[in-house]
Amino acid sequence: MEDWKKKAKKEYLRGGTSYRKLAEKYGVSRNQIEQIAKREGWVALKRQIADKTAAKTVELLSDQQANRAARIQTIADRLLDKLEKAVDELNLQLVKNTEKEKIIEYDHMSRPDKVTREVVHESEMLTEVTTMIDRKGLREITAALKDVRDIQMIRSEADVREQEARIANLERQAQKADAGNEPIQVILSSDLEEYAQ
């Protein structure tokens, strides 16, 4: 095959051009380009490339979406754990009790009224006390739970099955295109001059 024919074929398969433009570019007739394209099956090759590209794109996007969904689910699960703990603690309140003890030592020998050493001991004790349920906290937890549900993008089983069926269908189409078993039918209308321009 001559060099210009290889270049024209590559350009056509890449897309964005027509037989007329290729003929002008390489200084040949449009009819000559059409005959070469028909003999070598350019249209079928272009369709196969488009099908493979679409299938690979769907697969890539599907993998990315699955990875993103898994990450979102992990974060949502962690948030849900925190919300469960918060619900358990809605009617608990921490009370802090602080005790201070001051010890003062005096010098008994020379000056009994003079302080020689002063020590302060401080202790804190936290105690859980059961109180009435915190209604504001309950509203905040409820809002957070709704957010978790929205984050998880909970879909019905029918939605999931429909998406899986679409992906499987695209994979089957790509496999057929790879095998070359799919017949290609080109139908041209009577307005052939309109397509040529």
Buried (B, 14 or more C-beta within 10 A) or exposed (E): EEEEBEEBBEBBBEEEEBBBBBBEBBEBEBEBBBEBBEEBEBBBBBBBBEBBEBBEEBBEEBEEEEEEEEEEEEEBEEBBEEBEEBBEEBBEEEEEEEEEEEEEEEEEEEEEEEEEEEEEEEEEEEEEEEEEEBEEBBEEBEEBBEEBEEEBEEEEEEEEEEEEEEBEEBBEBBEEBEEEEBEEEEEEEEEEEEEEE
